[in-house]
């Protein structure tokens, strides 16, 4: 693949013409940003300079910049021009969330459950190994919040998801949190439905207590077993709703 060069301080080199030239320029710009390890706020050449260096029109450069801006890679600041943007992990999660919400007919719960199981059973082990006292306090607070909102469908749903999110934070690995957040909206919608079942909220709260106790004890295997049991229970409860869920699309 053709890569930008640093010759004469240039940001890139002329690109061969072809379909979607702006995409090619955007790819080369991104490659340069990454290879030079440019940091958020670092300035980029002007549109005119980029056009000269890549050997393309300013229209092509604008299209390439627009594409990179939409991805959160670059931004245009008044008085400063183009700069490297501060990438926000939430942008990744938001993109995935929008994808899931935009799927016609929705993603079947079983598919969500497969991904959630693979993710959460692993992360709970990491959380048990790495959770600090501050992390544990956040988990206790989330657990107590759910316990105080068992008769409040929305409050209990929010607290339930917050507890799982606090577990992801306890891993000290932001990628777990990003991946969990990417399905967070879907999980929240699911909890809003299942928590309406008789005794579901107290049951979920009790299962969370077992998870919390294992993490507090820093017992990774016990924590994994507690999470497996919790997720199996969640799948079972969803299946009681399945006829109505299927009928509702």
C-alpha positions, 0 to 999 in steps of 0.5 A, a space after each residue: 500500500 502506498 504510504 505518505 512520506 516525510 520528504 521535505 516535511 510533506 504530509 503526503 505524496 501524490 496519489 494515483 487517480 481512481 474511484 473514490 479518490 477522497 477515500 484514498 486520501 483520507 486513508 493516507 492522511 490517517 496513516 500519516 497521523 498514526 505513523 507519526 503518532 500525532 497527538 490531539 491538538 497537533 496541527 495539520 496542513 491547510 487544505 491548500 497545502 494538503 491538495 498540493 502534497 497529495 496532488 489533488 483538488 481542494 474539493 477532494 481534500 474537503 471530502 477526505 477531511 469530512 470523512 475523517 471528521 465524521 470518524 472523530 479523527 480530525 476537527 476544524 478549530 476557529 483560528 487554528 484550522 485542521 487539528 488532530 481530534 481527541 478520540 473519545 472511547 464513547 464514540 466507538 460505543 455510540 457507533 456500535 449502539 447505533 448499528 444495533 438499533 438500526 438493524 431491521 427487526 433488531 438483533 435476536 436476543 440469543 445473539 446478544 446473549 452469546 456476545 454478552 456471555 463471552 464478554 462478561 464471563 471473562 471480564 468478571 474474572 479480571 474484575 475479581 483479580 484487579 478491583 481496587 477498594 474504590 472499584 468495590 465501593 462503586 459496585 456496592 453503591 450500584 448494588 444498593 441502588 438497585 435494591 432501593 429501586 426494586 419497585 421502580 422499573 426504570 430505576 431498577 433497570 438503570 441500576 442493573 446496567 450500572 452494576 454491570 458497567 461498574 464491573 467492566 470499569 473494575 477490570 482496569 481495561 477500558 476496552 472491556 468498558 467500550 465493548 460493554 457500552 456498545 451493547 448497553 442500550 440494548 441491554 437496558 431495553 432488555 432489562 426494562 422488559 424482563 424486570 416487569 416479570 414477577 419477582 424478577 428484580 429481587 431475583 436479579 438483585 440476589 444474583 448480583 449479590 453473589 457476583 459482588 461477594 465473589 469480586 470482594 473476595 477476589 475469587 476469579 473462578 467463583 466470580 465467573 461461576 456466579 456470572 454464568 449462573 446470572 446470565 443463564 438465569 437472564 436467558 431463562 427469563 427472556 424465554 418466558 417473554 419470547 412469544 410476546 417479544 416475537 409477536 412484537 417484532 
